[in-house]
Amino acid sequence: MDEKQTVLAVDDEEKILDLVKSYLEINGYRGICAKTGKEALALFEENAVSLVLLDLMLPDLSGEELCRRIRSVSEIPIIMLTARTDEESVIRGLNMGADDYVCKPFSPRELMARVRSALRRNGKGDRADRLAYGGLEVNTADRRVSRNGEDLPLTSQEYKILTTLMSRPSKIFTREEILDRVKGDDFDGFDRAVDTHIKRLRQKIGDDPRAPRYIMTVYGMGYRFAGEGS
């Protein structure tokens, strides 16, 4: 990469920060580190950060609160680093805007793979006028959706749900996140309404819910799009 992307690592354990920074630099990234939430916010404001690696257990601001503050001003990827492996903690972190999570203790090589994948997906989502996968194509410039060349008549809600999922392939979107993305489109104000719209959307794009090719149900969490796109 010609210009190094900056990754902000936030953890109160110095050994973990040293390890993560070392692997970031070996893999061609610029690593900056913070031991507290307040220090992390200052570094985030002072640098063009491309991704955040965030420990949930910090001495001042909680990781959840820091995640919420960053997400309120930026859509950059946030990967949680956590020793909390229970489902409730993971769902809470994803609800607050995290894109992925890695459990401690972690493999540095796996972490770098997650970083590369998140940055690649985010880059595509930010720049593309075209989202495509497996014959399904969205032209975001004119809001045209087609499958194998045939136009699909989606409602405004269905279009927003589809582009939300396709813009961040493999990210699990909770029902609450999907609701937030489509507010203002006469969308029913409760999360189970998402299931109804997903069902109709699947019918229109030819996605069998028993063997889905595009929209995957992640039980207890939400939905994700199946492919990396093209």
N, C-alpha and C positions, 0 to 999 in steps of 0.2 A: 504494500500500500504506500502511495506516494506521501500522503499526509497522515500522520499517526492519529488514530482515533483515541480520545481520552476516556478512560474508564475510571469511575470513582468507586473505590472500595471502602465500605464503612463497617468497622468491626472494633469491638473494644479489646480484642486480643491481638497484641503486637505481633506475635509469631504468625498468626493467620494473615495479617496484613503484609508482613514481609514475604511470606510464601506466595500470596496472590499477586503482589506487585512484581515479584521476580518472574512468575509465569506469564503475566501480562506483557512484560517487556521482552521476554524470549519470543513471544508470539507476535511481536510487532506493534503492540499497543503502548500508549502512554498511561501509566498507572499513577493515580493520585490517591492518597489514603487519609481517612479520618477515623478517630477513635470515639467521637461523640456525634450526636445528631446536630448540635449547633455548629460544630466544626465542619460537618458535612454540608450543611446549608450554605455556609460561607464559601466553601470550595466550589459548590455547584453554581453559585451566583458569579464567581470570579472566572470560571473556566467554561469552555464549550464542551460540555460533557456529552458523550454519545451513549453511555450505558452506566447504570448504577448496580453494584453488587452490595446488597444491604442485609446486615445482620438484624434480626428482629429485637434482640435484647441489648439495648444500649443504656448507658448510665444516666442520661438526661432525658432527651426525647425518646419515646419508644420508636422502634423501627416502623410500626404501623403508622404512627403520626408523621414520621419523616416521609414515608411513602406517599401518604395523603397530600402532604405539602408539595412534594415534587410533581405528583400527578396533576395537581391543580393548575400547574403552569407549563407542563411539558408532557409529551407523549413518548419520550425516549424509553427504551426497555429498562425494566427494573427486575433484577433476579434476586430473590430472597435467599440468604444463607441462614439456615436455621437448624437448631437442634430439636425443635418442636416438630415431631413427625405425625402428631394426631391430625385427623381429618379436619377438625374444627379450626385449628390454627392455620392450616393451609388454605382453607376456604376463606377465612377472614382476611388473610393476606392478599389473596386473589381479588376479593371483593374491593379492597382498597386500591387496586390498580396494578399490583405486581403482575408480570408476564409469565414468570416461571419461578421455580424454587429448587434449591439444591440442599440436601440434608447433610448436616455435619455428623461425623467426619466425612469429607468429600475427596474425590479424586481430582487433583489439579487438572489432569488431562480432560476429564469429563467436564469440568467447569469451563475450560477454554472452548470446548466444543459447544457448550450451551451459549457462551458469549458470542462465538462466531455465528451461530444459527440465529440468535436474537437480533444481532446487528444486520444480518443479511435480510431477514424478514422485514425489519423496520425500514431498511433502505428502500425495499420494493414498495412497501405500503405508502411511504411518503412521496415517492416520485412518479409512480405509474399512473398513466391515463388508461391503462389496459390491465385488467386482472383476468387471468385465464388459467384453467386447469381442466384436463380431461374432457375437452369439447365444450365446456361451459366458459363463456366469455362475457366480461362486463367492460363496456367502454364508459368510463366515468365522465368523460367530457360531455357526452350527450345522453348519459343515463340509459344507454341501450344495453339490454341483456339478451344473449342468444345462447342456444345450445345446438351444436353441430350445424351452425349457420341459420337456424330458425329462431326468429325473434320470440321472446317470452314476455307476455303482458303482466308484469309484476305491479303490485300496488306500491305506494310510496313506502309503507312500513316494510314490506317484503324486500324491496330494493335496499333499504338501509340495513336491514338485518344481514342480507347476503353480502353487501360490500364490507360491513363491519367484520364478518367472519373471514372473508377472503383476504382482507387487507393485512391480517395478522395470522397467517396459516399456522396451525398447530397450537396457537394460544387458546386456552380454555376461557371462554367468556361466560360469566355467571349470568343468570337471568336479570339480575339487578343492573349489571353493566349494559346488557342489551337494551333494557328499558331506558336507561339514561341516554343511549345513542339515538333513540327514536322518539323521544319526548317532543311534543309539539305537532305530532302528526295524527292527532285524535286517537292515540294509542290507549288502550285500556290500562288503567293505572294499577295493575297488580301483576306480579311476576309470572303467574301461570298463563296469562294471556300470551306470553312468549311462545309457549308450547303450541298453542293453536296456530299462530302465525308460522311457526317452523313447519308444522304439519302441512299447511297449505303451500308453503314455499317448496317443500320437498316434492309435492305432487306436481307443481309447475315445472320444476327442473328435472323431473324424472328420477328422483332419488328414492330408492326403496328403503324405508325405515328399518326393515329386517336385515338388510345387507347394504347399508349406506355407502355410497361412493364419494359423496361430497360433504354432507353435514353429519358429524358424529355426535352422538349423545354421550356425555360423560356423567354417569349416574351420580347423583348427590352433589354435582358441581355446576354443570351447564352444558354448553355446546362448543365445538371447535370445528374448523374447516379441515378437511383431511389432507390436502396436498400443499406443497410448497409453491404451487403456481408456476407460471412461465413468463 
